[in-house]
Amino acid sequence: MSIFINSTSKVIVQGMTGSEGTKHTRRMLASGTKVVGGVTPGKGGQVVEIEGVSLPVFNTVAEAMAATSANVSVVFVPPKFAKAAVIDAIDAKMPLVVVITEGIPVHDSAYFYAYSLQKGGTQIIGPNCPGLISPEQSNVGIIPADITKRGPIGLVSKSGTLTYQMMYELRDIGFSTAVGIGGDPIIGTTHIDCLRAFQDDPDTTSIVMIGEIGGDAEERAAAFISEYVTKPVVGYVAGFTAPEGKTMGHAGAIVSGSSGTAQAKKDALEAAGVKVGQTPSETAQLMRDILGR
């Protein structure tokens, strides 16, 4: 088991014919992901050879879904075209859309996220995220596939690089799914969405949650954990050494007063029974202690 994606997921790549799309399609195919086609408006009807696989290109997501039965789309489209790409996927009722693109204007993200809620039926992960991986099953995005294995830990993280580090730190135990939700001010899938899915997944036995300074997402996640999550959770909050009042990291996490500080988030998580590490390595060790590894 896993959450959101598995070995049966059929993936299309929006922007597959661009340099980033081609590069990461190659990586996804090499890691066993079932990539079944791509979407580039104006290039429909072409066929692209990647990793020895002939992949058809379509003009729209609806055409791609009709021809391939795809149920996941990953977006490698430049920021100025990303809004249109995501709306195309929502209009086609694509169940899962993973938006890797960095630098999408916030009002564009706000628009397509609100549009997805209005239309219903489409879950968005991202934007500005590394994607997600269910090791040895499917890898959608830019997460390295060879740094961990399949196992019982669920991981949800705001940070791409910390996602990779935690996967590597606990590589001998392994992960059911690791989800990089992105650090932009407006994102689709949240910590809480992933915590709920991991709680409901019978093969995920424990959870690592990585947050960062700014906003109140981690405090809200802590409240959800205390109410709903019965599995052990360990946490890490990036930004303990950030100077107060200075914008840091992803898309401007800003600290004012105690709200949004690393310490405030740590306190909220610990009050919910979450063990919080001061460093990623310490957080990994907390998980090892829980699992007796």
Secondary structure, DSSP 8 states (H G I E B T S, - for coil): --SS--TT-EEEEETTTSHHHHHHHHHHHHTT-EEEEEE-TT-TT-EEEETTEEEEEESSHHHHHHHH---EEEE---HHHHHHHHHHHHHTT-SEEEE--S---HHHHHHHHHHHHHH-S-EEE-SS--EEEETTTEEEES--SSS--EEEEEEEES-HHHHHHHHHHTTTT-EEEEEE---SSS-SS-HHHHHHHHHH-TT--EEEEEEESSSSHHHHHHHHHHHH--S-EEEEEE-TT--TT--BTTTTB--BTTBT-HHHHHHHHHHTT-EEESSHHHHHHHHHHHHT-
